[in-house]
Amino acid sequence: MWTRLAPIGREPGTHGYRRYAWTGADADCRAWFREQAEARGLVHETDRNGNQWAWQGDPTAGDAVVTGSHLDSVPDGGAFDGPLGVVSAFAALDELRRRGAEFTKPFAITNFGDEEGARFGLACVGSRLAAGQLTKEQAHELRDGDGVSLPQAMEAAGYDPDAIGPDPERLSLIGAFVELHVEQGRALDLSGDPVGIASAIWPHGRWRFDFRGEANHAGTTRLADRRDPMLSYAETVLAARREAELAGAVATFGKVAVEPNGVNAIPSLVRGWLDSRAADQATLDKVVASVEQAAKDRAQRDGVDLAVVRESFTPVVEFGHALRDEIGALLGGRAPLLGTGAGHDAGILSGSIPTAMLFVRNPTGVSHSPAEHAAEDDCVAGVLALADVLEGLACR
């Protein structure tokens, strides 16, 4: 499975992945998922929001046990974030069949669409739509960097954008969702454990900072006469690092757009996106407010206009203790509990259905990078742990 999936969407120059929603690489990933489902005699379907499902048993019976993750990537992302959870789900099913386990509940493997938000700027679009956290109208307003709207992209890929929206009927039939994911940090590497259980997801969000100045000639405009938004943006980037460090949080400007984007032109617009996360809501609010104030102060000094827009936000997710504790018992009490600053489909769905997560050790902690890695032995340990969990939840 891993060998077949690995080349899809991989960039030769960077060796990273560009599996963006509703593109050719996305279609190839979806075809791979369908092939894996049908090879195992599972019933494949795509829901109204473009999420894929591979069913064993009658999904309408209710109390289904579901596992899976996503196959899309960030720009030049790694091979493991998302795909490890999907590959491990199919491998865990193979392991349960090898054991002769008999399912007593409906079972499904999922691939949620557009989890990373790399194309349209909003993470977890497929699961947000299903859970009613993103309306059809809001989704239709999403556009990529080339101005292509989400409806246009879906239509070009052969899907109906008018069908998207909340899917409470489907979610009501799910009794538990367990997502396996490569750890995006080094907690397991430091503890020496191959597999861990998620305790909570930090609150996190994305804010767009628009700094508007005045375009002018870089060689003839006196420094004193400039309204340069790049200066305001640069000070804000430094402020984000400073405030996050003081608060024990994280804050990152990882994406920037410049107009007119000429080497010899003072910019008229610098647009930067802030990603910030913290262990609790109060800390996150303080960091973002401090960064915004620093941006306002510098923009005023530079004669630059500033607008700040919160584009997405996910509050703290405390995974349900009952399911979490049951999974811990199924794993013999050996797996440590871990908090995480990364968002996941399981976090979005936790407000609608019982969810839990397993993490597989990442020896360097590197993620969202071609250097992302997990050792084969640890991946196998993750599969066996997931199989133990699924056997306990769905085969009793």
ABEGO torsion letter per residue (X at the ends): XAAAAAABGBBAAAGBBBBBBGBAAAAAAAAAAAAAAAAAGBBBBBBAAGBBBBBBEBAAAEGBBBBEBBABBBBGBBAABGAAAAAAAAAAAAAAAAAGBBBABBBBBBBBBGAAGAAAGBBGAAAAAAAGABBAAAAAABBBAAGBBAAAAAAAAGBBAAABEBBAAAAAABABBBBBBBBBEAAAAAAGBABBBBABBBBBBBBBBBBBBBBBBAAABBAAABBBAAAAAAAAAAAAAAAAAAAGBBBBBABBBBOAGBAABBBABBBBBBBBBBABAAAAAAAAAAAAAAAAAAAAAAGBBBBBBBABBBBBBBBBAAAAAAAAAAAGGABBBBBBABBBAAAAAAAABBBBBBBBBBAAGBBGBAABBBBAAAAAAAAAAAAAAAAAAAAX
